[in-house]
Amino acid sequence: MSKTILSVDDSASMRALIKMTLVGAGYQVIEAVDGMDGLAKAQAGSAHMIVTDLNMPRMDGLAFIREVRKLPAYKGVPILFLTTESDDDKKREAKMAGATGWVVKPFQPDQLLAVVRRVIG
């Protein structure tokens, strides 16, 4: 059975690139348009991993991570932060919120896949 990844990003083109990359490697992808949508989709189903953007309307990635970490089913689920930000303070804040890893956009599809495979197989 393939593993499911929840992709949370307000950019339709970024969601499409993430989905194409992950589906092409055999993963199932659930897409969410922002943190609020991502939280609703996380509560509605289960994912083996979450890939989230930082800067989004309604609920940013940091608030999303904090909220999803409150859900018992997501306590140990890896969360990959995918963002244009490379500031060390933001990285530290993301880690404190519960992020597992960090990939800076723009990313190479092989780079994303390498991280996903390392984290969830």
C-alpha positions in Angstrom: 0.0 0.0 0.0 1.4 3.4 -0.9 1.9 6.1 1.7 -0.2 9.2 1.8 1.3 12.7 2.0 -0.7 15.9 2.8 0.5 18.8 0.8 -0.4 22.2 2.2 0.4 25.3 -0.1 -1.6 28.3 -1.3 0.2 28.2 -4.7 -1.7 26.0 -7.2 1.5 25.6 -9.3 3.5 24.6 -6.2 0.9 22.0 -5.2 0.9 20.7 -8.8 4.7 20.3 -8.8 4.7 18.6 -5.4 1.8 16.3 -6.4 3.5 15.4 -9.7 6.8 14.7 -8.0 5.3 12.5 -5.2 2.6 10.7 -7.3 5.3 9.9 -9.9 7.3 8.2 -7.1 4.3 6.1 -6.0 2.9 8.2 -3.1 -0.7 9.3 -2.7 -1.2 13.0 -2.2 -4.0 15.0 -0.5 -3.9 18.7 -1.4 -4.9 21.6 0.8 -4.9 25.3 -0.2 -3.9 26.8 3.2 -3.5 25.9 6.9 -7.2 25.9 7.7 -7.9 23.6 4.8 -4.9 21.4 5.7 -6.1 21.1 9.3 -9.6 20.1 8.1 -8.1 17.5 5.8 -5.7 16.2 8.5 -8.7 15.7 10.8 -10.7 14.0 8.1 -8.1 11.4 7.2 -4.6 10.1 8.0 -1.4 11.0 6.3 2.0 9.4 6.8 3.7 12.8 6.2 2.9 16.5 5.8 4.6 18.9 3.5 3.6 22.5 4.3 4.4 26.0 3.1 5.1 28.8 5.6 3.4 31.9 4.1 -0.3 31.2 3.5 -3.5 33.1 4.0 -6.0 32.3 6.8 -3.5 30.1 8.7 0.3 30.1 8.1 2.5 27.1 8.2 3.7 27.6 11.7 0.2 27.9 13.1 -0.8 24.9 11.0 2.0 22.8 12.5 1.1 23.8 16.0 -2.5 22.9 15.5 -1.9 19.6 13.7 0.6 18.6 16.5 -2.4 18.8 18.9 -4.1 16.0 17.1 -3.3 12.6 18.7 -3.0 10.9 15.2 -0.3 13.4 14.2 2.0 13.5 17.2 4.7 11.5 15.5 3.9 12.2 11.8 6.9 13.9 10.0 6.2 17.4 8.9 8.4 18.9 6.2 8.5 22.7 5.9 8.8 23.8 2.3 9.3 27.6 2.0 11.3 30.4 0.4 12.4 31.5 3.8 15.9 30.4 4.8 16.3 32.5 8.0 17.7 30.6 11.0 15.2 32.1 13.4 12.3 30.8 11.2 13.9 27.4 11.1 14.2 27.4 14.9 10.6 28.5 15.3 9.4 25.8 12.9 11.4 23.2 14.7 9.9 24.3 18.1 6.4 24.2 16.5 7.0 20.6 15.5 8.5 20.6 12.0 10.7 17.6 11.3 12.7 19.1 8.4 13.1 22.0 6.0 13.4 22.4 2.2 13.9 25.8 0.6 12.0 26.7 -2.5 12.6 26.5 -5.3 13.5 22.9 -4.9 14.5 20.1 -7.3 12.0 17.3 -7.4 14.9 14.8 -6.7 15.8 16.8 -3.6 12.2 16.6 -2.3 12.0 12.9 -3.0 15.3 12.2 -1.3 14.0 13.8 1.9 10.6 12.1 1.7 12.2 8.7 1.2 14.6 9.3 4.0 11.8 10.2 6.4 9.0 7.8 5.5 10.5 5.3 3.0 
